[in-house]
């Protein structure tokens, strides 16, 4: 989607990657999406390769907040895979620092 730029990525246990992308415009504000790139695409990528993937989450309106999303992390907790998204307020009254935590169901 035009205007989105990657800010972070994390590897899932199956070898696929979650790529956090965001965009900003003065009229539209912040929007973000989480894209999953499959292992085959990652293993065959070379310098200059533009990876595609499936958008699995969008953060641009209710119920999930549009914010300055900057980081994604993946961890295991017991038998569950957890995905965390982190935003930064940049010390601005117009932004918030948030943490969203999801259970990955694959």
N, C-alpha and C positions, 0 to 999 in steps of 0.2 A: 504494500500500500504506500502511495507516495508520502514523503515527508517523515517516515519512521526511520530511526537510526538505532542500531544496537548500543546498549549501555552495559550489558553484562551477559554471561552465559554460565550454565552449570550442567554437569553431566548426570544423567539418571542412571540407575543401576543396570538398565538394559543396554547402555552405551549410546543412547540418543542424547541430544542436547536440548535444554530449554534456553532459548535466547530471549532476553528481555529487550524490547524495543520501545522507544518513546518518540513523541513529537510534541512541538509547541508552536502555537501561533497566537498572536495578540488577540484575535477575534475568538478563536476556539479554545484557548487555554491548553492545558496538558491533556494528552491521551497516551495510553500505552497498550501494548499487547505482549502476550507470551506465545512464542512460536516454538514448536517442537520439530527439530531436524533429526531425521532417522539415521541410525548408524551407517547404513550403506552410503548415504550422501556424504557423511563426515569422512569415512575411510577413503573415498575416492576423490575428495577435494584436494586441489593443488593451489599454489599461489595464484591469486587473482580469481579464484572460483567464487561465484555468487551463489550462496546456498539458499534454497527455498525450504519451505516447511509448512506445517499445518498450524494455523492460528487456533490455540486452544483456550485462550482467555483474552478478553478485552477489558481495559480499565479506562473508560471514558465517560461513564455516567452511572447513575444508581442502578443496581445496588452496590456495585464496587466503585470506590472513589477514583476520580480522575485526579492525579497528583504527580509530583515530580519523582516518578519511580526510577530508581537508579541501580538496584542490586537484586539478584536472585541467588538463592542458595538451596542446595538439596542435601538432606541428611537422612539417615535411618534412625528410627526410634522403635525398638522392639521389632515387630514384623511389619511396620509401616514405613513408607517413604514420605517424608515431609518436604514441602516446597515453601520457602519463605520469600516474600517480596518486601523490599525496604525502600521507603521514600525519604527525602531529605528536605527540610524546610528552608535551608540556606539562610537561616536567621531572618526570614521574611514573615511578616504578619499575614501574607497572602498564601503561604504554603504551610504544609504540616509534615511532621516526621511521623511516619506510620509503619507498622509491621503487619503484614497479612500472612497468615499461616494456613496452608492447605494440606490435606492428606491426598497424595497422588494415588489415583486409582488406575492409571495407565490406560 
